[in-house]
Amino acid sequence: MDFRILGPFEVVGSDGRLDLVDAEQRSVLAYLALQAARPVRPEDVPEAPAAALRALLRPHGVDLDLDRNGYVLDVDPTDVDACQFELQLTAADEEDD
């Protein structure tokens, strides 16, 4: 799945765009996507949208796990356009002019 944060937030998978009609779910998922594969403290993620997101994402092969360190959106950071952008900036900064 591709998480598009730069511009209007959307999540696109092989079946097309994921329908995120709830504003709280969209904001929680965008926050978790920015922290892709890193734990986010449970107190920073409301439980109701997290549970709904788990049910929404799991059929698409994406897990939202809760462990002792917090919530983890189990996606590769390169699936998030903002993370890709940061990686490309870092790579460009390391290039010789």
N, CA, C and O atoms as a GROMACS GRO file, in nm:
protein
  388
    1MET      N    1   0.084  -0.118   0.000
    1MET     CA    2   0.000   0.000   0.000
    1MET      C    3   0.088   0.123   0.000
    1MET      O    4   0.196   0.125   0.058
    2ASP      N    5   0.039   0.226  -0.066
    2ASP     CA    6   0.109   0.354  -0.068
    2ASP      C    7   0.033   0.452   0.020
    2ASP      O    8  -0.088   0.469   0.008
    3PHE      N    9   0.108   0.515   0.109
    3PHE     CA   10   0.052   0.615   0.199
    3PHE      C   11   0.096   0.752   0.147
    3PHE      O   12   0.214   0.785   0.150
    4ARG      N   13   0.001   0.828   0.099
    4ARG     CA   14   0.031   0.959   0.038
    4ARG      C   15  -0.009   1.069   0.136
    4ARG      O   16  -0.127   1.096   0.158
    5ILE      N   17   0.093   1.129   0.193
    5ILE     CA   18   0.073   1.233   0.293
    5ILE      C   19   0.099   1.370   0.234
    5ILE      O   20   0.037   1.469   0.275
    6LEU      N   21   0.190   1.378   0.138
    6LEU     CA   22   0.221   1.505   0.074
    6LEU      C   23   0.107   1.538  -0.021
    6LEU      O   24   0.089   1.471  -0.123
    7GLY      N   25   0.030   1.638   0.012
    7GLY     CA   26  -0.093   1.666  -0.061
    7GLY      C   27  -0.209   1.608   0.017
    7GLY      O   28  -0.195   1.581   0.136
    8PRO      N   29  -0.323   1.588  -0.047
    8PRO     CA   30  -0.436   1.528   0.025
    8PRO      C   31  -0.400   1.386   0.071
    8PRO      O   32  -0.346   1.307  -0.006
    9PHE      N   33  -0.431   1.355   0.196
    9PHE     CA   34  -0.396   1.224   0.251
    9PHE      C   35  -0.483   1.116   0.187
    9PHE      O   36  -0.605   1.126   0.183
   10GLU      N   37  -0.416   1.012   0.139
   10GLU     CA   38  -0.487   0.896   0.087
   10GLU      C   39  -0.398   0.773   0.098
   10GLU      O   40  -0.275   0.782   0.105
   11VAL      N   41  -0.464   0.659   0.100
   11VAL     CA   42  -0.396   0.530   0.105
   11VAL      C   43  -0.442   0.453  -0.018
   11VAL      O   44  -0.562   0.434  -0.040
   12VAL      N   45  -0.346   0.408  -0.097
   12VAL     CA   46  -0.379   0.341  -0.222
   12VAL      C   47  -0.315   0.203  -0.223
   12VAL      O   48  -0.194   0.189  -0.200
   13GLY      N   49  -0.396   0.102  -0.250
   13GLY     CA   50  -0.348  -0.034  -0.259
   13GLY      C   51  -0.373  -0.090  -0.397
   13GLY      O   52  -0.412  -0.017  -0.488
   14SER      N   53  -0.352  -0.218  -0.412
   14SER     CA   54  -0.370  -0.281  -0.543
   14SER      C   55  -0.516  -0.279  -0.587
   14SER      O   56  -0.546  -0.287  -0.706
   15ASP      N   57  -0.608  -0.267  -0.492
   15ASP     CA   58  -0.751  -0.261  -0.523
   15ASP      C   59  -0.801  -0.118  -0.539
   15ASP      O   60  -0.921  -0.096  -0.554
   16GLY      N   61  -0.711  -0.022  -0.536
   16GLY     CA   62  -0.751   0.119  -0.547
   16GLY      C   63  -0.738   0.191  -0.414
   16GLY      O   64  -0.671   0.145  -0.322
   17ARG      N   65  -0.802   0.304  -0.408
   17ARG     CA   66  -0.795   0.391  -0.291
   17ARG      C   67  -0.877   0.335  -0.175
   17ARG      O   68  -0.990   0.291  -0.194
   18LEU      N   69  -0.819   0.338  -0.056
   18LEU     CA   70  -0.887   0.293   0.065
   18LEU      C   71  -0.984   0.401   0.110
   18LEU      O   72  -0.948   0.519   0.114
   19ASP      N   73  -1.105   0.362   0.143
   19ASP     CA   74  -1.208   0.458   0.182
   19ASP      C   75  -1.194   0.492   0.330
   19ASP      O   76  -1.231   0.414   0.418
   20LEU      N   77  -1.140   0.611   0.356
   20LEU     CA   78  -1.124   0.659   0.493
   20LEU      C   79  -1.217   0.777   0.513
   20LEU      O   80  -1.178   0.893   0.496
   21VAL      N   81  -1.341   0.748   0.550
   21VAL     CA   82  -1.440   0.855   0.562
   21VAL      C   83  -1.435   0.927   0.696
   21VAL      O   84  -1.478   1.042   0.706
   22ASP      N   85  -1.385   0.862   0.797
   22ASP     CA   86  -1.380   0.919   0.931
   22ASP      C   87  -1.255   1.006   0.946
   22ASP      O   88  -1.143   0.959   0.926
   23ALA      N   89  -1.274   1.132   0.981
   23ALA     CA   90  -1.163   1.227   0.993
   23ALA      C   91  -1.062   1.184   1.100
   23ALA      O   92  -0.942   1.200   1.082
   24GLU      N   93  -1.112   1.131   1.212
   24GLU     CA   94  -1.022   1.088   1.319
   24GLU      C   95  -0.936   0.970   1.273
   24GLU      O   96  -0.818   0.964   1.305
   25GLN      N   97  -0.996   0.876   1.200
   25GLN     CA   98  -0.918   0.764   1.146
   25GLN      C   99  -0.810   0.813   1.050
   25GLN      O  100  -0.697   0.767   1.055
   26ARG      N  101  -0.847   0.909   0.964
   26ARG     CA  102  -0.749   0.963   0.868
   26ARG      C  103  -0.633   1.029   0.940
   26ARG      O  104  -0.517   1.006   0.905
   27SER      N  105  -0.661   1.108   1.041
   27SER     CA  106  -0.553   1.178   1.111
   27SER      C  107  -0.465   1.080   1.190
   27SER      O  108  -0.343   1.096   1.193
   28VAL      N  109  -0.526   0.981   1.254
   28VAL     CA  110  -0.448   0.880   1.328
   28VAL      C  111  -0.361   0.800   1.231
   28VAL      O  112  -0.244   0.776   1.259
   29LEU      N  113  -0.418   0.759   1.119
   29LEU     CA  114  -0.342   0.680   1.022
   29LEU      C  115  -0.229   0.763   0.961
   29LEU      O  116  -0.120   0.710   0.940
   30ALA      N  117  -0.253   0.888   0.932
   30ALA     CA  118  -0.147   0.974   0.878
   30ALA      C  119  -0.034   0.988   0.980
   30ALA      O  120   0.084   0.981   0.943
   31TYR      N  121  -0.068   1.006   1.106
   31TYR     CA  122   0.034   1.016   1.211
   31TYR      C  123   0.114   0.887   1.222
   31TYR      O  124   0.237   0.890   1.232
   32LEU      N  125   0.045   0.774   1.221
   32LEU     CA  126   0.114   0.645   1.229
   32LEU      C  127   0.200   0.620   1.106
   32LEU      O  128   0.308   0.563   1.117
   33ALA      N  129   0.153   0.661   0.989
   33ALA     CA  130   0.231   0.643   0.866
   33ALA      C  131   0.360   0.723   0.871
   33ALA      O  132   0.463   0.677   0.822
   34LEU      N  133   0.355   0.842   0.929
   34LEU     CA  134   0.478   0.922   0.942
   34LEU      C  135   0.580   0.854   1.034
   34LEU      O  136   0.700   0.881   1.025
   35GLN      N  137   0.531   0.768   1.120
   35GLN     CA  138   0.618   0.693   1.212
   35GLN      C  139   0.633   0.548   1.166
   35GLN      O  140   0.659   0.460   1.247
   36ALA      N  141   0.617   0.523   1.038
   36ALA     CA  142   0.613   0.387   0.982
   36ALA      C  143   0.718   0.295   1.043
   36ALA      O  144   0.837   0.327   1.048
   37ALA      N  145   0.671   0.180   1.090
   37ALA     CA  146   0.754   0.073   1.146
   37ALA      C  147   0.822   0.112   1.278
   37ALA      O  148   0.909   0.040   1.326
   38ARG      N  149   0.782   0.225   1.336
   38ARG     CA  150   0.836   0.266   1.466
   38ARG      C  151   0.721   0.274   1.566
   38ARG      O  152   0.610   0.311   1.528
   39PRO      N  153   0.746   0.239   1.691
   39PRO     CA  154   0.638   0.243   1.790
   39PRO      C  155   0.594   0.386   1.823
   39PRO      O  156   0.675   0.478   1.830
   40VAL      N  157   0.464   0.400   1.842
   40VAL     CA  158   0.403   0.526   1.884
   40VAL      C  159   0.335   0.500   2.017
   40VAL      O  160   0.261   0.403   2.031
   41ARG      N  161   0.360   0.585   2.115
   41ARG     CA  162   0.305   0.564   2.248
   41ARG      C  163   0.154   0.547   2.243
   41ARG      O  164   0.085   0.620   2.172
   42PRO      N  165   0.101   0.449   2.318
   42PRO     CA  166  -0.043   0.423   2.316
   42PRO      C  167  -0.127   0.546   2.353
   42PRO      O  168  -0.236   0.564   2.300
   43GLU      N  169  -0.076   0.630   2.442
   43GLU     CA  170  -0.153   0.747   2.483
   43GLU      C  171  -0.164   0.852   2.371
   43GLU      O  172  -0.245   0.944   2.381
   44ASP      N  173  -0.082   0.838   2.266
   44ASP     CA  174  -0.089   0.928   2.151
   44ASP      C  175  -0.185   0.880   2.043
   44ASP      O  176  -0.206   0.948   1.943
   45VAL      N  177  -0.244   0.762   2.063
   45VAL     CA  178  -0.333   0.703   1.963
   45VAL      C  179  -0.464   0.664   2.031
   45VAL      O  180  -0.465   0.572   2.114
   46PRO      N  181  -0.574   0.731   1.998
   46PRO     CA  182  -0.703   0.693   2.057
   46PRO      C  183  -0.739   0.549   2.019
   46PRO      O  184  -0.721   0.508   1.904
   47GLU      N  185  -0.791   0.474   2.115
   47GLU     CA  186  -0.819   0.332   2.093
   47GLU      C  187  -0.928   0.306   1.989
   47GLU      O  188  -0.914   0.214   1.908
   48ALA      N  189  -1.035   0.385   1.989
   48ALA     CA  190  -1.146   0.358   1.896
   48ALA      C  191  -1.101   0.364   1.750
   48ALA      O  192  -1.129   0.270   1.675
   49PRO      N  193  -1.033   0.471   1.706
   49PRO     CA  194  -0.990   0.470   1.566
   49PRO      C  195  -0.884   0.365   1.539
   49PRO      O  196  -0.877   0.311   1.428
   50ALA      N  197  -0.801   0.334   1.637
   50ALA     CA  198  -0.698   0.232   1.617
   50ALA      C  199  -0.762   0.096   1.591
   50ALA      O  200  -0.718   0.023   1.503
   51ALA      N  201  -0.864   0.063   1.667
   51ALA     CA  202  -0.933  -0.065   1.646
   51ALA      C  203  -1.000  -0.070   1.510
   51ALA      O  204  -0.995  -0.172   1.442
   52ALA      N  205  -1.063   0.040   1.470
   52ALA     CA  206  -1.128   0.045   1.339
   52ALA      C  207  -1.025   0.036   1.228
   52ALA      O  208  -1.048  -0.029   1.126
   53LEU      N  209  -0.910   0.101   1.246
   53LEU     CA  210  -0.804   0.096   1.145
   53LEU      C  211  -0.747  -0.044   1.131
   53LEU      O  212  -0.718  -0.089   1.020
   54ARG      N  213  -0.731  -0.114   1.244
   54ARG     CA  214  -0.684  -0.253   1.238
   54ARG      C  215  -0.774  -0.336   1.148
   54ARG      O  216  -0.728  -0.409   1.061
   55ALA      N  217  -0.904  -0.323   1.171
   55ALA     CA  218  -1.002  -0.400   1.092
   55ALA      C  219  -1.002  -0.358   0.946
   55ALA      O  220  -1.023  -0.442   0.858
   56LEU      N  221  -0.979  -0.232   0.919
   56LEU     CA  222  -0.979  -0.181   0.782
   56LEU      C  223  -0.852  -0.220   0.705
   56LEU      O  224  -0.858  -0.251   0.586
   57LEU      N  225  -0.738  -0.218   0.773
   57LEU     CA  226  -0.610  -0.241   0.707
   57LEU      C  227  -0.574  -0.389   0.692
   57LEU      O  228  -0.512  -0.428   0.593
   58ARG      N  229  -0.613  -0.471   0.787
   58ARG     CA  230  -0.573  -0.611   0.788
   58ARG      C  231  -0.608  -0.686   0.660
   58ARG      O  232  -0.524  -0.762   0.612
   59PRO      N  233  -0.727  -0.668   0.601
   59PRO     CA  234  -0.757  -0.738   0.475
   59PRO      C  235  -0.665  -0.697   0.360
   59PRO      O  236  -0.657  -0.767   0.259
   60HIS      N  237  -0.597  -0.585   0.375
   60HIS     CA  238  -0.505  -0.535   0.272
   60HIS      C  239  -0.360  -0.573   0.303
   60HIS      O  240  -0.267  -0.526   0.237
   61GLY      N  241  -0.342  -0.659   0.404
   61GLY     CA  242  -0.208  -0.706   0.437
   61GLY      C  243  -0.126  -0.610   0.520
   61GLY      O  244  -0.004  -0.624   0.528
   62VAL      N  245  -0.191  -0.513   0.583
   62VAL     CA  246  -0.120  -0.416   0.668
   62VAL      C  247  -0.165  -0.437   0.812
   62VAL      O  248  -0.285  -0.439   0.841
   63ASP      N  249  -0.068  -0.452   0.900
   63ASP     CA  250  -0.100  -0.472   1.042
   63ASP      C  251  -0.073  -0.346   1.122
   63ASP      O  252   0.024  -0.275   1.099
   64LEU      N  253  -0.161  -0.321   1.216
   64LEU     CA  254  -0.142  -0.217   1.317
   64LEU      C  255  -0.131  -0.291   1.449
   64LEU      O  256  -0.232  -0.330   1.508
   65ASP      N  257  -0.010  -0.310   1.495
   65ASP     CA  258   0.015  -0.391   1.614
   65ASP      C  259   0.029  -0.303   1.737
   65ASP      O  260   0.069  -0.187   1.728
   66LEU      N  261  -0.005  -0.359   1.850
   66LEU     CA  262   0.016  -0.294   1.978
   66LEU      C  263   0.103  -0.387   2.060
   66LEU      O  264   0.064  -0.499   2.092
   67ASP      N  265   0.223  -0.340   2.095
   67ASP     CA  266   0.310  -0.419   2.182
   67ASP      C  267   0.347  -0.333   2.302
   67ASP      O  268   0.289  -0.226   2.323
   68ARG      N  269   0.442  -0.377   2.381
   68ARG     CA  270   0.476  -0.304   2.504
   68ARG      C  271   0.535  -0.166   2.477
   68ARG      O  272   0.536  -0.081   2.565
   69ASN      N  273   0.583  -0.144   2.354
   69ASN     CA  274   0.640  -0.013   2.319
   69ASN      C  275   0.539   0.082   2.258
   69ASN      O  276   0.567   0.201   2.245
   70GLY      N  277   0.422   0.032   2.219
   70GLY     CA  278   0.319   0.116   2.160
   70GLY      C  279   0.264   0.057   2.031
   70GLY      O  280   0.285  -0.060   2.000
   71TYR      N  281   0.194   0.140   1.957
   71TYR     CA  282   0.138   0.100   1.828
   71TYR      C  283   0.245   0.106   1.721
   71TYR      O  284   0.328   0.197   1.718
   72VAL      N  285   0.243   0.008   1.633
   72VAL     CA  286   0.337   0.004   1.521
   72VAL      C  287   0.257  -0.025   1.394
   72VAL      O  288   0.192  -0.129   1.383
   73LEU      N  289   0.262   0.069   1.298
   73LEU     CA  290   0.205   0.046   1.167
   73LEU      C  291   0.311  -0.030   1.089
   73LEU      O  292   0.415   0.024   1.054
   74ASP      N  293   0.283  -0.156   1.063
   74ASP     CA  294   0.382  -0.246   1.004
   74ASP      C  295   0.389  -0.230   0.852
   74ASP      O  296   0.341  -0.314   0.777
   75VAL      N  297   0.451  -0.119   0.810
   75VAL     CA  298   0.474  -0.093   0.668
   75VAL      C  299   0.618  -0.046   0.651
   75VAL      O  300   0.679   0.006   0.744
   76ASP      N  301   0.668  -0.066   0.533
   76ASP     CA  302   0.801  -0.017   0.500
   76ASP      C  303   0.794   0.135   0.488
   76ASP      O  304   0.704   0.187   0.423
   77PRO      N  305   0.886   0.207   0.550
   77PRO     CA  306   0.883   0.353   0.539
   77PRO      C  307   0.882   0.404   0.395
   77PRO      O  308   0.834   0.514   0.368
   78THR      N  309   0.936   0.325   0.302
   78THR     CA  310   0.934   0.370   0.163
   78THR      C  311   0.795   0.362   0.100
   78THR      O  312   0.774   0.406  -0.012
   79ASP      N  313   0.698   0.305   0.174
   79ASP     CA  314   0.560   0.305   0.129
   79ASP      C  315   0.490   0.438   0.160
   79ASP      O  316   0.375   0.459   0.121
   80VAL      N  317   0.559   0.526   0.230
   80VAL     CA  318   0.504   0.655   0.270
   80VAL      C  319   0.577   0.763   0.190
   80VAL      O  320   0.699   0.776   0.199
   81ASP      N  321   0.502   0.841   0.113
   81ASP     CA  322   0.567   0.938   0.025
   81ASP      C  323   0.653   1.040   0.100
   81ASP      O  324   0.757   1.082   0.049
   82ALA      N  325   0.612   1.081   0.218
   82ALA     CA  326   0.691   1.177   0.295
   82ALA      C  327   0.825   1.116   0.338
   82ALA      O  328   0.927   1.185   0.338
   83CYS      N  329   0.826   0.989   0.372
   83CYS     CA  330   0.950   0.920   0.409
   83CYS      C  331   1.040   0.904   0.287
   83CYS      O  332   1.161   0.920   0.296
   84GLN      N  333   0.980   0.872   0.172
   84GLN     CA  334   1.057   0.863   0.048
   84GLN      C  335   1.124   0.997   0.019
   84GLN      O  336   1.241   1.002  -0.019
   85PHE      N  337   1.051   1.104   0.036
   85PHE     CA  338   1.104   1.238   0.012
   85PHE      C  339   1.223   1.267   0.102
   85PHE      O  340   1.326   1.318   0.056
   86GLU      N  341   1.211   1.235   0.232
   86GLU     CA  342   1.321   1.255   0.326
   86GLU      C  343   1.443   1.173   0.286
   86GLU      O  344   1.555   1.223   0.292
   87LEU      N  345   1.423   1.049   0.245
   87LEU     CA  346   1.534   0.964   0.201
   87LEU      C  347   1.603   1.022   0.079
   87LEU      O  348   1.726   1.020   0.069
   88GLN      N  349   1.525   1.074  -0.014
   88GLN     CA  350   1.582   1.133  -0.135
   88GLN      C  351   1.657   1.261  -0.102
   88GLN      O  352   1.761   1.288  -0.163
   89LEU      N  353   1.608   1.340  -0.008
   89LEU     CA  354   1.681   1.459   0.034
   89LEU      C  355   1.814   1.424   0.098
   89LEU      O  356   1.916   1.488   0.072
   90THR      N  357   1.812   1.323   0.181
   90THR     CA  358   1.936   1.279   0.246
   90THR      C  359   2.035   1.230   0.143
   90THR      O  360   2.153   1.264   0.149
   91ALA      N  361   1.989   1.150   0.046
   91ALA     CA  362   2.076   1.099  -0.059
   91ALA      C  363   2.132   1.214  -0.143
   91ALA      O  364   2.250   1.214  -0.178
   92ALA      N  365   2.048   1.310  -0.175
   92ALA     CA  366   2.095   1.424  -0.255
   92ALA      C  367   2.195   1.507  -0.178
   92ALA      O  368   2.289   1.560  -0.236
   93ASP      N  369   2.176   1.519  -0.049
   93ASP     CA  370   2.267   1.597   0.035
   93ASP      C  371   2.405   1.530   0.041
   93ASP      O  372   2.507   1.598   0.055
   94GLU      N  373   2.407   1.398   0.032
   94GLU     CA  374   2.533   1.325   0.040
   94GLU      C  375   2.607   1.319  -0.093
   94GLU      O  376   2.724   1.280  -0.098
   95GLU      N  377   2.539   1.357  -0.202
   95GLU     CA  378   2.601   1.356  -0.336
   95GLU      C  379   2.699   1.472  -0.349
   95GLU      O  380   2.680   1.578  -0.290
   96ASP      N  381   2.802   1.449  -0.427
   96ASP     CA  382   2.894   1.557  -0.460
   96ASP      C  383   2.828   1.647  -0.563
   96ASP      O  384   2.758   1.600  -0.653
   97ASP      N  385   2.852   1.776  -0.550
   97ASP     CA  386   2.794   1.871  -0.648
   97ASP      C  387   2.860   1.859  -0.781
   97ASP      O  388   2.824   1.931  -0.874
   0.00000   0.00000   0.00000
